[in-house]
Amino acid sequence: MTTYLARPIDPTALKELRSADDAGRRTVPVTDEEGGAPLRCCLRRSAPGMGVPPLERSREWGSIALVSYAPQRRRAAENGVDPGAYDEQGPVFIHADECAGPDGDALPFANTHRTVRRYSGDGRIVGGRLVEPGDFEASFAEAFADPEVAFVHVRAVEYGCFLYEVRKG
């Protein structure tokens, strides 16, 4: 059986995003009153009240931040390629302070409809599809059966936001 690895935002990128985002804006920590925000640093959902004063919260809680993130721009820079028109940036939630990262290797945020965008090694879109809950493994197998596909992005249907990158493990 093939394993597919969900990859959170790289720790080096997270460190940079916690100061200024990919749009050049200063990162501003906020309290998450409702909870449920998909955190791209640890691939978990935020808890209600994240950001309450330190003496009133547990250690795993912390402020979150909504930052602008450009995954293809960063990937292109790492690989020495031009992202071209695929240089998009969009909003993502992260912990405002360093966190422990993902807990385990389960595919996160897979309990609802998502889109899976396929990319070539040079970061060009080569396809995609809507994925039903419970159908992620099949969509990844289908994507990676194409030799041109180097990685995929899982994105939210509602807003089109980047959730995480997947590669074959």
N, C-alpha and C positions, 0 to 999 in steps of 0.2 A: 504494500500500500504506500502510495506517495504521501509525503508530509508537506503541507503548505504552511509557511511561517508568516504570521502577521508581524510586521515590523513597525514599531512605534517611531516617532520622530527621533532621529539620531541624537545622542547626548550632546555632541558638539553644537548641533543646530539648536537644541533646546537651551543651552547656556546662552547662546546669542539671542534667541527669541525672548528670553526672560529679561533682557535689557532693552532691546529694540526689535520690532518685528520686521518682516521683509518689505514692508512699505515705508520703513524708516521712522515709524512712530514709537515713542517711549511706551514700554509695557506698563500697564496699570492694573494692579491686583484688585479684585472685586470679591464681594461676598455673593455666593450663589444661594439665594433664598429658597429656590424650588428644588434644586438638585436635578440630576439626570443628564447633565451636559456630558457629551462624549469626550473624555480627556485623551488627547493624542500622545501624551507622554507615557502613560501607563496603560492605555487601552482599557480603561474602566470608566464607569459613569461617576460623576460627582455626587456627593451626598448633600442633602439639604443643610443649609447653614454653613457651608464651607466659607471660611473667611471671617467667622466670628472671632472675637478677641481670644488670644492664645490661652488664657487661663480658663476659658469656658469651652474649649474644644479638645477633642482627643488628638494625639500626635499625628494620626494619619490624615486628619483634616488640615486644610490649609487654604489659603486664598487661591483662586483660579484667575486666569487672564484669558481674554479673547484677543488673539493676535492674528495678524495677516501672515500667511505662510505660502511660500512658493516652492513646492516640492520639485517641480521639473527644473526650475532655475538652479536650485542647489545640486540636483543630480547632474545636470549638464555641466556645471562648473567642476564637479568632482571627476567627470569623465572627459573633460576637454572637448565638449561638443556644444553647438549652438542650440538653445532650446527653441529658437524660432518663434512661431506663433503659439507654441504650446507653453510659453512662459506665462502661466496664469498664477495668480495669487488669490487666496481666499481665506476666510475666517476659520480658525481652529481654536479649541479650548485646550489649555495646558495648566498644570499646577504652576502657580507663580513662583514657587520655590522648588528646589530639587525634590524629587520623589523616588520611590523605590523601583519604579518601572513596572512592567507587566508582571502579573502573578500567574505563571503557567503559560502554556502554549495554545490554549483554546482560542478559536476564532472569535474575536469580540464583535459586539453590535450586529450579530447575525440573526436576530430574532424578528427581523422585519425586512421589507423589500429593500434591496440595494442595487446599485449598478456596479458592474465590474468592467473597468476600462482596461484594454490590453495595450501594451506599449512595446515597441521594438527597443533594441539595445541603445539606439541613438535618441530615444525618448519621443518617438512619433507614435501617435495613436494608430493602431492597426485593427481595431474592432472593440466591441463591447456588447454587453447585454444586461437586461434586467434579471435579477436573481431573486427567486422566491425564498422565504425562510426554509431552512433545511436543505437547500439545493446548492450550497456554496462549494462543497467538494466537487460536485459534478461540473460546476461552472469553471472552477480552477483547472480541472482535468481537461476540459474542452479548450480552455485558453492555452494551456501549456503544451497541448498536442500540436499546436502550430509552432514550428521551429523559429519563426520570426519573433515570437513573444518572449521577452526577457523578464518582464515583471508586469503585475497588474495593480491597479488602484481600486480599492473598494470605496465607493462614494455613496453618500446619502441621496435617496431619491428626492426627498422633499426640498432640499436646498442645493443639491449638487456638490456639497462640501466633501473634501478629501477626508477620509476616515483613517485609512492606513494602506501601506503597500504590502503586497504579498509576492513572495518568491518561492520557488520549489526548494524544499529543505533536504 
